[in-house]
Amino acid sequence: NWLIITKDLNDEEKKLLNDNNIKYIGNKLDNTNNCFEDSIEVIKHVSGVISTDTSLVHLSANLNIKTFVLLTTGAEWRWTKDEKTNWYPNSILIRQKEHGKWDYVIEELIKKLNYV
């Protein structure tokens, strides 16, 4: 089962999720002054998190949840040049091979998910 907690999806993205029976709850989370409180509670109860370099990967990695970080070729220094980082040892880093192209990243993600 897939669950999307990202905020501010557009109508086309919401339709794509709906067409594929993927639940979207991002619009229901963290709407109070306690930022990330709802997201943290959701993340604590999932098998893993897949995201680009957003706050969600920092939350999930700190909660010791298996985290797949999808990175651009010019990702920030903290993500190193390897598949691992000392800051988040339970995270798997998957980086673009070519600027702007996500095919390799998605193929690698699918391979890694099949072994989890």
NORQUIPE-V102456 format. One record per pair of residues at least 24 apart in sequence whose C-alpha atoms are under 8 Angstrom apart, sorted by the first residue. I is the first residue (numbers start at 1). GAP is how many residues later the second one is. Records with the same first field share a line. If there is no record, write none. Layout:
I=GAP  GAP
This chain:
5=24  34
61=27  29  30
62=26
64=26
65=25
66=24  25  26
67=24  25
68=24  25  26  41
69=24  25
70=24  25  26  35
71=24  25
72=24  27  28
73=24  25  26
74=25
